[in-house]
Amino acid sequence: DNRCRIAQHIKIMYRYPSNFNVLSNATAIIVHSDHSRKLAKEWYSNSRELDWERIPLLRAEPVSMDKQQVRIELDIPDKTILICSFGILDSSKLNHMLIDALGKLKENLKTKIKMVFVGELGGNYKQTIESLINKYNLQAVVEVTGWASDTLYRQYLAAADIGVQLRALSRGETSAAVLDCMNYGLATIVNANGSMAELPDDRIIKLADEFIIDDLISAIGYLCENKAFRENLGHSAHLYISEKHNPSICAQSCFQHIEAAYSKAGIAVNDIINRINITDRECEHYATLLAANFP
């Protein structure tokens, strides 16, 4: 039935790449992580790996906001430890594991924290999340904002103490939300999935890719109970983003790579297809030649 077809399509989407036409016609390629290059080498073993340039995803300096004032606007008490997770809620974001961990925290910690998911929640996953909230009686602890404007997004970044960004089933993307948490000085917990594995171990709390729930509970508990460590970690994370993801440096790197690529640019496969005039009988012959010359 239709649900089975959708499930099959999702499995195919997560199993196989779908960017061949883009890559085969690119003059050069810029990615934000070595993870993307690794996937390219795995799936396109004869790709021009040297043409893949890794340039960090740029992040501008945080918007200046008074944390106490923002917390007043968001109705977050001064002494409450605000934990945030940013982005659409989905099983691939492991939001259910985060709520499970919160439910198993020591009771004295539950009274000190507020967990806000800054993003949309819908579909069948909404039932999963609401069921877990009810299971652990976390109605007063956990909040889901729904769709968040840029202003609300930045407000929670400015107000939060801890960020938690977990992932499974990476498609090679780089999480802007993780970098935003670090940029705004949040002590941030991630798991070593995809490009997040490349983040420096001393600037974040990095769990194993397939972590166990006890590790997540311990990480949250430790950050909640150690304010000085939490603040120092957040400050260190901000300095790292300011240095490595500086817009001017990233833009200069893009400029240099693009100029270098066009200075030695060849001809893309679509250029040839558009220029040749062949009959139907010749298609197989030319397709074979193109496949050999543009792997």
JOKA-V852458 format. One record per residue. N is the residue number from 1. RES is the residue in one letter. SS is DSSP state (hx for helix, st for strand, lp for the rest). Layout:
n: [N/N]
res: [RES/RES]
ss: [SS/SS]
This chain:
n: [1/2/3/4/5/6/7/8/9/10/11/12/13/14/15/16/17/18/19/20/21/22/23/24/25/26/27/28/29/30/31/32/33/34/35/36/37/38/39/40/41/42/43/44/45/46/47/48/49/50/51/52/53/54/55/56/57/58/59/60/61/62/63/64/65/66/67/68/69/70/71/72/73/74/75/76/77/78/79/80/81/82/83/84/85/86/87/88/89/90/91/92/93/94/95/96/97/98/99/100/101/102/103/104/105/106/107/108/109/110/111/112/113/114/115/116/117/118/119/120/121/122/123/124/125/126/127/128/129/130/131/132/133/134/135/136/137/138/139/140/141/142/143/144/145/146/147/148/149/150/151/152/153/154/155/156/157/158/159/160/161/162/163/164/165/166/167/168/169/170/171/172/173/174/175/176/177/178/179/180/181/182/183/184/185/186/187/188/189/190/191/192/193/194/195/196/197/198/199/200/201/202/203/204/205/206/207/208/209/210/211/212/213/214/215/216/217/218/219/220/221/222/223/224/225/226/227/228/229/230/231/232/233/234/235/236/237/238/239/240/241/242/243/244/245/246/247/248/249/250/251/252/253/254/255/256/257/258/259/260/261/262/263/264/265/266/267/268/269/270/271/272/273/274/275/276/277/278/279/280/281/282/283/284/285/286/287/288/289/290/291/292/293/294/295]
res: [D/N/R/C/R/I/A/Q/H/I/K/I/M/Y/R/Y/P/S/N/F/N/V/L/S/N/A/T/A/I/I/V/H/S/D/H/S/R/K/L/A/K/E/W/Y/S/N/S/R/E/L/D/W/E/R/I/P/L/L/R/A/E/P/V/S/M/D/K/Q/Q/V/R/I/E/L/D/I/P/D/K/T/I/L/I/C/S/F/G/I/L/D/S/S/K/L/N/H/M/L/I/D/A/L/G/K/L/K/E/N/L/K/T/K/I/K/M/V/F/V/G/E/L/G/G/N/Y/K/Q/T/I/E/S/L/I/N/K/Y/N/L/Q/A/V/V/E/V/T/G/W/A/S/D/T/L/Y/R/Q/Y/L/A/A/A/D/I/G/V/Q/L/R/A/L/S/R/G/E/T/S/A/A/V/L/D/C/M/N/Y/G/L/A/T/I/V/N/A/N/G/S/M/A/E/L/P/D/D/R/I/I/K/L/A/D/E/F/I/I/D/D/L/I/S/A/I/G/Y/L/C/E/N/K/A/F/R/E/N/L/G/H/S/A/H/L/Y/I/S/E/K/H/N/P/S/I/C/A/Q/S/C/F/Q/H/I/E/A/A/Y/S/K/A/G/I/A/V/N/D/I/I/N/R/I/N/I/T/D/R/E/C/E/H/Y/A/T/L/L/A/A/N/F/P]
ss: [lp/hx/hx/hx/hx/hx/hx/hx/hx/hx/hx/hx/hx/hx/hx/lp/lp/lp/lp/hx/hx/hx/hx/hx/lp/lp/lp/lp/st/st/st/lp/lp/hx/hx/hx/hx/hx/hx/hx/hx/hx/hx/lp/lp/lp/lp/lp/hx/hx/hx/st/st/st/lp/lp/lp/lp/lp/lp/lp/lp/lp/lp/lp/lp/hx/hx/hx/hx/hx/hx/hx/lp/lp/lp/lp/lp/lp/lp/st/st/st/st/st/st/lp/lp/lp/lp/hx/hx/hx/lp/hx/hx/hx/hx/hx/hx/hx/hx/hx/lp/lp/lp/hx/hx/hx/hx/lp/lp/st/st/st/st/st/st/lp/lp/lp/lp/hx/hx/hx/hx/hx/hx/hx/hx/hx/hx/hx/hx/hx/lp/lp/lp/lp/lp/lp/st/st/st/lp/lp/lp/lp/lp/hx/hx/hx/hx/hx/hx/hx/hx/hx/hx/lp/lp/st/st/st/st/lp/lp/lp/lp/lp/lp/lp/lp/lp/lp/hx/hx/hx/hx/hx/hx/hx/hx/lp/lp/lp/st/st/st/st/st/lp/lp/hx/hx/hx/hx/hx/lp/lp/lp/lp/lp/lp/st/st/st/lp/lp/lp/lp/lp/hx/hx/hx/hx/hx/hx/hx/hx/hx/hx/hx/hx/hx/lp/hx/hx/hx/hx/hx/hx/hx/hx/hx/hx/hx/hx/hx/hx/hx/hx/hx/hx/lp/lp/hx/hx/hx/hx/hx/hx/hx/hx/hx/hx/hx/hx/hx/hx/hx/hx/hx/lp/lp/lp/lp/lp/hx/hx/hx/hx/hx/hx/hx/lp/lp/lp/lp/hx/hx/hx/hx/hx/hx/hx/hx/hx/hx/hx/hx/hx/hx/lp/lp]
